[in-house]
Amino acid sequence: MRIPLKMHMLQLILNCTFISDFPRYSHRGVLIDTSRHFIPVQKLLKILDALAYNKLNVFHWHITDDQSFPYQSRDFPSLSEKGSYLPTHVYSQSDVAMLIKYAAARGIRVVAEFDTPGHTRCWGNAFPQLLTECYSNGVPTGEYGPMDPTKEFTYKFMKQFLSEVVDVFYDRALHLGGDEVDYDCWATNPDIKHFMEANNISSYKKLEGYYIKKLIDISEKLKMNAIVWEEVFTNVADIPENTIVHVWKEGWRNTIKEVTRRGFNTLLSSCWYLDHLYTGGDWIKFYNCEPTDFKGTEKQKKLVMGGEACMWAEVVNEYNLESRIWPRASATAEKLWSEEDADEIDSVKRRLEEHTCRMNKRGVQAQPPNGAGFCEM
């Protein structure tokens, strides 16, 4: 396009380009754990910017875990008052609203996860009656285990809490967790044993299923679409068919094959654990992970919605968060956006090097992907 500039008799030449591009998967995300270490709001905003730079569209917010409860609940403020590391280590209602608005402006959904019945020790700081009291030789030890699935109080509480979550977070998807439930404490508690006998529950897996199905029922009545970790699929019979199963363990090909054979939509994270550290260039294993690389029909493979790179924060805080995520999650982002045919690794190396430099110029503290070199800043 040529536009005459009469004053100086010059021409301005604009390059008009038409780009045709679209994602292979609808769900392309990064999980951020804000319980093991508190991540300040300003840092999360930077992460959202970087998600947008990488064409990722889901911020999976693993907001609570055993260690701390930083979410400032509207209905149950004592959860963060007694469960956060410090009074300043909380996400207020206005913080959450601002993050959601900021994300939406960049085409990013915020999917909250409040993991239960395990990973809930910090809930007990404010509401110990939610948790199972552990026993030894018939005597309480003073320690607590997973949520107590036998109490009506548990479900009344969770119904009110999840009603708030639906109101605050907007997105129709809600991650209910359900992973790594330790049955040891349940096994020591006499009230749990009596409940199981009275209700013909023959195993702790079935007891877990009793809890999870009640929680999914609550979420469905709230018109939410439940996402659960793969243990729920493995351990619990008859979960609703619209439940999304999030696969994270090794042996994922067999798991996804079975999940999709039974007609469930699924997400993959097994290949993309950002807290697992290796030597430089380990982004290649992220890039070489193909979500449909399992023995299944085309119908089954269409049930793979996408996946997420997971940034668990046991040894990550605000100071090393960005460099742990980027550019390895960029490799995941390309796999979730582009067609199945993988590019030549040498070509990907060059492009990822360039992309990392672009992120650096935009203020993202992405680490070098391939070893020695430099960026022109």
C-alpha positions as CSV (number, residue, x, y, z in Angstrom):
1,M,0.0,0.0,0.0
2,R,1.4,3.4,-1.0
3,I,0.2,6.6,0.6
4,P,1.4,9.9,-1.0
5,L,2.7,12.4,1.5
6,K,2.2,15.7,-0.4
7,M,4.1,17.9,2.0
8,H,7.5,16.3,1.4
9,M,6.6,14.3,-1.8
10,L,7.5,11.1,0.0
11,Q,5.8,7.7,0.1
12,L,4.9,5.6,3.1
13,I,5.0,1.9,2.3
14,L,3.0,-0.4,4.5
15,N,3.4,-4.2,4.3
16,C,0.0,-5.9,4.3
17,T,0.2,-9.5,5.4
18,F,-2.6,-12.0,5.8
19,I,-2.0,-14.7,8.4
20,S,-4.1,-17.9,8.6
21,D,-3.4,-19.6,11.9
22,F,-5.4,-21.5,14.5
23,P,-4.8,-23.8,17.5
24,R,-4.9,-27.6,17.4
25,Y,-6.2,-27.8,20.9
26,S,-8.7,-25.7,22.8
27,H,-7.1,-26.0,26.2
28,R,-3.5,-24.8,26.3
29,G,-2.4,-24.0,29.8
30,V,0.1,-23.5,32.6
31,L,-0.5,-24.5,36.2
32,I,0.9,-22.2,38.9
33,D,1.1,-23.4,42.5
34,T,0.7,-20.4,44.9
35,S,0.5,-22.4,48.1
36,R,4.0,-23.9,48.6
37,H,5.4,-20.4,48.0
38,F,3.3,-17.3,47.8
39,I,3.6,-15.6,44.4
40,P,2.8,-11.8,44.5
41,V,0.0,-10.5,42.2
42,Q,2.5,-8.4,40.1
43,K,4.4,-11.5,39.3
44,L,1.3,-13.3,38.3
45,L,0.4,-10.5,36.0
46,K,3.8,-10.9,34.3
47,I,3.1,-14.6,33.9
48,L,-0.2,-13.8,32.3
49,D,1.6,-11.5,29.8
50,A,4.0,-14.3,29.0
51,L,1.1,-16.8,28.5
52,A,-0.3,-14.5,25.9
53,Y,3.1,-14.1,24.2
54,N,3.1,-17.9,23.9
55,K,-0.5,-18.3,22.7
56,L,-1.5,-20.1,25.9
57,N,-5.1,-19.6,27.0
58,V,-5.5,-21.2,30.4
59,F,-4.1,-20.1,33.8
60,H,-4.7,-23.1,36.0
61,W,-4.5,-21.6,39.5
62,H,-3.6,-24.2,42.1
63,I,-4.3,-21.7,44.7
64,T,-4.2,-23.8,47.9
65,D,-2.5,-26.9,49.2
66,D,-1.3,-28.4,52.6
67,Q,1.1,-25.6,53.2
68,S,-0.9,-22.5,53.0
69,F,-4.3,-21.0,52.1
70,P,-3.7,-17.6,50.5
71,Y,-7.2,-17.2,49.0
72,Q,-9.1,-14.6,51.0
73,S,-12.6,-16.1,51.1
74,R,-15.6,-13.9,51.2
75,D,-17.7,-16.3,53.2
76,F,-14.9,-17.9,55.3
77,P,-12.3,-15.3,55.9
78,S,-10.7,-17.3,58.7
79,L,-9.4,-19.7,56.1
80,S,-6.7,-17.3,55.0
81,E,-6.5,-15.5,58.4
82,K,-5.3,-18.8,59.9
83,G,-4.0,-20.6,56.9
84,S,-1.8,-18.1,55.0
85,Y,1.9,-17.7,55.7
86,L,1.6,-14.0,56.6
87,P,-1.3,-11.5,56.7
88,T,0.2,-10.0,53.5
89,H,0.5,-13.4,51.7
90,V,-3.1,-13.4,50.6
91,Y,-5.1,-12.8,47.4
92,S,-8.0,-10.5,48.2
93,Q,-11.3,-10.5,46.4
94,S,-10.2,-7.4,44.4
95,D,-6.8,-9.1,43.6
96,V,-8.7,-12.1,42.1
97,A,-11.1,-9.9,40.2
98,M,-8.2,-7.9,38.7
99,L,-6.3,-11.0,37.7
100,I,-9.3,-12.5,36.0
101,K,-10.0,-9.2,34.1
102,Y,-6.3,-8.8,33.1
103,A,-6.3,-12.4,31.9
104,A,-9.6,-12.1,29.9
105,A,-8.2,-9.0,28.1
106,R,-5.4,-11.3,26.9
107,G,-7.7,-14.2,25.8
108,I,-6.8,-16.3,28.9
109,R,-9.2,-18.2,31.2
110,V,-8.5,-18.5,34.9
111,V,-9.4,-22.0,36.1
112,A,-9.3,-22.3,39.9
113,E,-8.3,-25.5,41.7
114,F,-9.2,-26.1,45.3
115,D,-7.8,-29.6,45.8
116,T,-9.7,-31.9,48.2
117,P,-10.1,-34.3,50.0
118,G,-6.3,-34.6,50.3
119,H,-3.8,-31.6,50.3
120,T,-6.1,-29.8,52.8
121,R,-4.0,-29.6,56.0
122,C,-4.2,-25.7,56.0
123,W,-8.0,-25.8,55.9
124,G,-7.9,-27.4,59.3
125,N,-6.2,-24.3,60.9
126,A,-9.5,-22.5,60.7
127,F,-11.9,-25.5,60.5
128,P,-10.4,-28.6,62.2
129,Q,-13.8,-30.3,62.1
130,L,-13.4,-30.6,58.3
131,L,-10.5,-33.0,58.6
132,T,-10.2,-36.5,59.8
133,E,-8.7,-36.9,63.3
134,C,-5.9,-39.5,63.3
135,Y,-5.7,-42.2,66.0
136,S,-3.0,-44.5,67.4
137,N,-4.0,-47.5,69.6
138,G,-7.5,-46.0,69.9
139,V,-6.3,-42.6,71.1
140,P,-6.3,-39.4,69.1
141,T,-2.7,-38.4,68.1
142,G,-3.5,-34.7,67.6
143,E,-2.7,-35.0,63.9
144,Y,-5.2,-34.7,61.1
145,G,-5.6,-36.3,57.7
146,P,-7.7,-35.7,54.6
147,M,-11.2,-34.2,54.8
148,D,-13.6,-36.3,56.7
149,P,-16.0,-37.7,54.1
150,T,-18.4,-39.1,56.8
151,K,-19.7,-35.7,58.2
152,E,-22.6,-33.8,56.8
153,F,-20.8,-30.6,57.9
154,T,-18.1,-31.3,55.3
155,Y,-20.6,-31.2,52.4
156,K,-22.6,-28.3,53.8
157,F,-19.3,-26.3,54.1
158,M,-18.1,-27.3,50.6
159,K,-21.4,-26.4,49.0
160,Q,-21.2,-22.9,50.4
161,F,-17.5,-22.5,49.6
162,L,-17.8,-23.7,46.0
163,S,-20.9,-21.5,45.5
164,E,-18.6,-18.6,46.4
165,V,-15.9,-19.9,44.0
166,V,-18.3,-20.1,41.1
167,D,-19.4,-16.5,41.8
168,V,-15.9,-15.1,42.1
169,F,-14.0,-17.0,39.3
170,Y,-16.7,-17.0,36.6
171,D,-15.2,-19.7,34.4
172,R,-17.5,-22.7,34.0
173,A,-14.6,-25.2,34.6
174,L,-13.6,-25.9,38.2
175,H,-10.7,-28.2,39.1
176,L,-11.7,-30.3,42.1
177,G,-8.3,-32.0,42.5
178,G,-8.7,-35.5,44.0
179,D,-5.1,-36.6,43.8
180,E,-2.8,-38.4,46.3
181,V,-5.3,-39.1,49.0
182,D,-3.5,-40.7,51.9
183,Y,-5.8,-43.4,53.5
184,D,-3.6,-44.0,56.5
185,C,-5.5,-41.6,58.8
186,W,-8.9,-42.8,57.6
187,A,-7.8,-46.3,58.5
188,T,-7.1,-45.3,62.2
189,N,-10.3,-43.4,62.8
190,P,-13.1,-45.4,64.6
191,D,-15.9,-43.1,63.3
192,I,-14.7,-43.7,59.8
193,K,-14.8,-47.4,60.3
194,H,-18.3,-47.4,61.7
195,F,-19.5,-45.2,58.8
196,M,-18.1,-47.6,56.3
197,E,-19.7,-50.6,57.9
198,A,-23.1,-48.8,58.2
199,N,-23.0,-47.7,54.6
200,N,-21.6,-50.9,53.1
201,I,-18.4,-49.2,51.9
202,S,-15.8,-51.9,51.6
203,S,-12.6,-50.0,50.8
204,Y,-11.0,-46.6,51.2
205,K,-11.0,-46.1,47.5
206,K,-14.8,-46.5,47.6
207,L,-14.9,-44.0,50.5
208,E,-12.9,-41.6,48.4
209,G,-15.4,-42.2,45.6
210,Y,-18.3,-41.5,48.0
211,Y,-16.8,-38.0,48.7
212,I,-15.8,-37.2,45.2
213,K,-19.2,-38.1,43.7
214,K,-20.9,-35.8,46.3
215,L,-18.5,-33.0,45.4
216,I,-19.0,-33.4,41.7
217,D,-22.8,-33.4,42.3
218,I,-22.4,-30.1,44.1
219,S,-20.4,-28.7,41.2
220,E,-23.0,-29.9,38.7
221,K,-25.8,-28.3,40.6
222,L,-23.8,-25.1,40.4
223,K,-23.6,-25.6,36.6
224,M,-19.9,-26.2,36.8
225,N,-17.9,-28.6,34.7
226,A,-15.6,-30.6,37.0
227,I,-12.0,-31.3,36.2
228,V,-10.2,-34.0,38.4
229,W,-6.8,-35.5,38.6
230,E,-6.4,-39.0,37.1
231,E,-6.7,-40.8,40.5
232,V,-10.4,-40.0,40.6
233,F,-10.9,-41.9,37.3
234,T,-8.7,-44.8,38.5
235,N,-10.2,-45.1,42.0
236,V,-13.8,-44.0,41.6
237,A,-16.5,-45.9,39.7
238,D,-19.3,-44.1,37.9
239,I,-18.1,-40.5,37.7
240,P,-20.3,-38.4,35.5
241,E,-19.5,-38.6,31.8
242,N,-18.9,-34.9,31.4
243,T,-16.1,-35.0,34.0
244,I,-12.7,-33.9,32.5
245,V,-9.8,-36.2,33.6
246,H,-6.4,-34.6,34.0
247,V,-3.6,-37.1,33.5
248,W,-0.3,-36.4,35.2
249,K,1.4,-39.7,36.1
250,E,3.9,-41.8,34.2
251,G,2.4,-44.4,32.0
252,W,0.1,-41.7,30.6
253,R,-0.4,-43.4,27.2
254,N,-2.2,-46.4,28.8
255,T,-4.2,-44.0,31.1
256,I,-5.3,-41.7,28.3
257,K,-6.2,-44.8,26.2
258,E,-8.5,-46.1,28.9
259,V,-9.9,-42.6,29.8
260,T,-10.9,-41.9,26.2
261,R,-12.1,-45.5,25.6
262,R,-14.7,-44.8,28.3
263,G,-15.7,-41.6,26.6
264,F,-14.1,-38.9,28.9
265,N,-12.5,-35.7,27.8
266,T,-8.9,-35.5,29.0
267,L,-6.0,-33.1,29.6
268,L,-2.4,-34.2,29.6
269,S,0.4,-32.9,31.9
270,S,2.6,-36.0,32.4
271,C,5.3,-34.8,30.0
272,W,5.4,-31.2,31.1
273,Y,6.4,-31.0,34.8
274,L,8.3,-27.7,35.0
275,D,9.6,-28.4,38.5
276,H,11.6,-31.5,37.2
277,L,15.0,-30.0,36.5
278,Y,17.6,-31.5,34.0
279,T,20.6,-30.2,32.2
280,G,20.2,-27.5,29.5
281,G,18.1,-28.2,26.5
282,D,15.6,-30.3,28.3
283,W,12.8,-28.4,26.5
284,I,13.4,-31.0,23.7
285,K,11.6,-33.7,25.8
286,F,8.7,-31.2,26.2
287,Y,8.6,-30.7,22.5
288,N,8.7,-34.4,21.7
289,C,5.7,-35.2,23.8
290,E,2.7,-35.9,21.5
291,P,-0.7,-35.9,23.3
292,T,-2.2,-38.3,20.8
293,D,0.7,-40.8,20.9
294,F,-1.4,-43.7,22.3
295,K,-3.2,-46.6,20.8
296,G,-6.7,-45.4,20.3
297,T,-9.3,-44.6,17.6
298,E,-9.6,-41.2,15.9
299,K,-12.8,-40.7,18.0
300,Q,-10.7,-41.3,21.2
301,K,-8.0,-38.9,20.1
302,K,-10.6,-36.2,19.5
303,L,-11.4,-36.4,23.3
304,V,-7.9,-35.0,24.1
305,M,-8.7,-31.3,24.8
306,G,-5.1,-30.3,25.2
307,G,-2.8,-30.0,28.2
308,E,-0.9,-28.0,30.7
309,A,2.7,-27.5,31.8
310,C,2.7,-27.7,35.6
311,M,4.8,-25.3,37.8
312,W,4.7,-26.9,41.3
313,A,6.3,-24.5,43.8
314,E,8.1,-26.6,46.5
315,V,11.4,-25.0,45.4
316,V,10.1,-22.1,43.4
317,N,9.2,-18.6,44.5
318,E,8.8,-15.2,42.8
319,Y,12.5,-14.9,42.2
320,N,13.0,-18.0,40.0
321,L,9.4,-18.6,38.8
322,E,9.8,-17.1,35.3
323,S,13.1,-18.8,34.5
324,R,11.7,-22.2,35.5
325,I,8.7,-21.8,33.3
326,W,10.2,-20.2,30.2
327,P,11.1,-21.2,27.5
328,R,10.4,-24.8,28.4
329,A,6.6,-24.1,28.5
330,S,7.1,-22.4,25.1
331,A,7.9,-25.9,23.7
332,T,4.7,-27.2,25.3
333,A,2.8,-24.2,23.8
334,E,3.9,-25.0,20.3
335,K,2.9,-28.7,20.7
336,L,-0.6,-27.6,21.8
337,W,-1.0,-25.1,19.0
338,S,0.6,-26.6,15.9
339,E,-0.2,-29.6,13.8
340,E,0.9,-33.1,14.9
341,D,3.9,-33.2,12.5
342,A,6.9,-32.2,14.6
343,D,9.4,-29.7,13.1
344,E,13.1,-30.6,12.8
345,I,14.8,-30.1,16.2
346,D,17.5,-27.9,14.7
347,S,14.8,-25.6,13.3
348,V,13.0,-25.5,16.6
349,K,16.3,-24.7,18.4
350,R,16.8,-21.6,16.2
351,R,13.2,-20.5,16.6
352,L,13.1,-21.0,20.3
353,E,16.4,-19.1,20.7
354,E,14.8,-16.2,18.8
355,H,11.6,-16.4,20.8
356,T,13.4,-16.5,24.1
357,C,15.2,-13.3,23.1
358,R,11.9,-11.7,22.2
359,M,10.5,-12.6,25.6
360,N,13.7,-11.2,27.3
361,K,13.1,-7.9,25.4
362,R,9.6,-7.8,26.7
363,G,10.8,-8.2,30.3
364,V,10.2,-12.0,30.7
365,Q,13.1,-13.6,32.6
366,A,13.3,-16.6,30.4
367,Q,16.5,-18.7,30.7
368,P,18.7,-19.6,27.6
369,P,17.3,-22.7,25.9
370,N,20.4,-24.0,24.2
371,G,23.5,-23.1,26.0
372,A,26.0,-20.3,25.2
373,G,25.0,-17.3,23.2
374,F,23.5,-13.9,23.5
375,C,20.5,-11.7,22.7
376,E,20.7,-8.4,20.9
377,M,18.9,-6.1,23.3
